[in-house]
Amino acid sequence: MRTILILIKKEFLQVFRNPLLLSILIVAPMVQFMIFPFCADYEIKVLDIAFIDHDRSNISQEIIHSFDASDIFVTHGILSNKKEANEMMKHDKVDIIVEFPAHFERLLMNGSPTRIAITANAINTTKAGIGVGYTQEIIGGYMQEYMAQNMHYSGNEIPANLNLSHIYWYNEQMNYKNLIVPGILVILVTLIGCYVTALNLVREKEIGTIEQVNVTPIRRWQFLLGKMIPFWILGMAEFILGLVIMKLVFGITVQGSIPMLLGITAIYLFVMLGLGFFISSVSENQLQAMFIVLFLFIIFVLLSGLFTPTEGMPKWAHYINYLNPMSFYMEVIKKVVLKGSAFISVQKETLVLVGMAIIVNTGAILSYQEKSK
Amino acid sequence: MNSIEVDHLTKKFGDFTAVNEISFQVKEGEIFGFLGANGAGKTTAIKMMSGLLQPTSGTAIVAGYDVVTQPKLIKRNIGYMSQRFSLYNDLTVFENMQLFGTIYKIPRKELKKRIMDSLAALDMTKQANLLVHSIPLGWKQKLAFATAILHKPKIVFLDEPTSGVDPIVRREFWNLIYETASTGVTILVTTHYMDEAEYCHRISIMADGNIRLLGTPEELKQQVGVNTINDVFVEYVKH
């Protein structure tokens, strides 16, 4: 016990004497926290739109004017032909082009089939998708109103699919910060757990201090615990700091139980610590460790459902995700922070994380022992 | 009484034989010099004797314990100072000694007394609270030695303890070695400085994983028919 305590003391002394490490631990992640949510934002604030009007009727003109009233759309006038429109889209001047066919109004009045072509620049698929949705909504809204007023149609005869409305559950304002900010918490905890610890142990290997420790009668588990506990404490402190910033800056409060959230985070941290030590025992130097962590980290993040919903991923990605601790933890964070779920709905994820913690740490101890033979 | 008994000790890394069936004994309180060119297998041999590395074959009994089956007990009874300086640069002198002393389970009060005594002996009492990276290399080496013997080991392994330090500190360092040996501690030391080899009670010269020569400095000089250990070394490593 005294051995582990002195090791913990040693680690803390070293952390607090290393200004670079301290800033990596505290300042850098916090800055990331402040900047990232504002950049990695799927919310569409501005859409550039232009029109091609082959009809030049009342209806087409009124529809075009109805876009002026919108806060999101910036209208770029009526273009004379498709070529001009294509040029504008090519140079990123417009995101959406709406084209009215000839005799649009007449066909509409006759009840003949006609259609408005909406073209979107799909380089940014999210923007295109949302842009088309908004465009349809405005046109649909106008059509509904027009038909109701001018043609004395009864409400039932308006095609239901013109009425486009969306409800986004758990994130009602379509505010992506609500998703991104808890996601950053996950990234922070992962970085401390895996990256910092892996580098720390490999560094001792590089400068040779580990040899001096290895030649003492210290036991492997004592040494590993003496390394893990300090970084575990730092990780938890970082997480709590993250929760405070989340509340103060973004106004996001944890909907579920905070002690439960801390408990599951503690388990997740042990998974990441074990992984960090495993990586450090298979790498020769800090550079190698860094590459391995980076490689895993990118896969973890991309599969975790932070940037893209996991539901849209192919089957094989789902199978890989069963090995991805971050995706289970992300699920817990989403459920507990945003939905306020009780333990019963995160118990599967928690059990998986416990299992992973046991496997990864056993692996870390075994691989570390092997090296000293 | 022998404190180290090495019998046909061998270490292979794949096809490469780093240490090839070496055998020798070291008596209690003896200063035993381990000489050899770079890559001769000295460090590998020391790592096996100190329980850091498993031998491929052969046995070694160190402080009465078998290196293969009782490495934990060996570690408790030896001190080790590696080629590279391996105390923590970002801890103070006192913190380093406290860390290693605690790992060896020296009781708290006793440990504090031993640290203060050994710092006083090194004339480093004033430096106790300085960070290690701020003190000169020669002092660091003396500090590393003091740390390695804090738990009163029966045997101390010193792997090139004086490389890169000035002649005065080297002299002081050897005085420390003599003082320690005089209390009955066995010293096994590797070095590249042939004048230092002359200070050893007995020396062995290794080349390509084998021990080529073994005896007192005087014996070796007579055997080879030269006047200095330096000449003995050059003569033997050449072959």
Interface residues (C-beta under 8 A of the other chain):
Chain A: R2 T3 I6 L7 K10 L13 Q14 R17 N18 I207 G208 T209 E211 Q212 V213 N214 V215 T216 P217 I218 S372 K373
Chain B: S50 G51 L52 L53 Q54 K72 K75 R76 I78 Y80 S82 R84 F85 S86 L87 Y88 N89 D90 L91 E95 Q98 L99 F100 T102 I103 Y104 K105 R108 L131
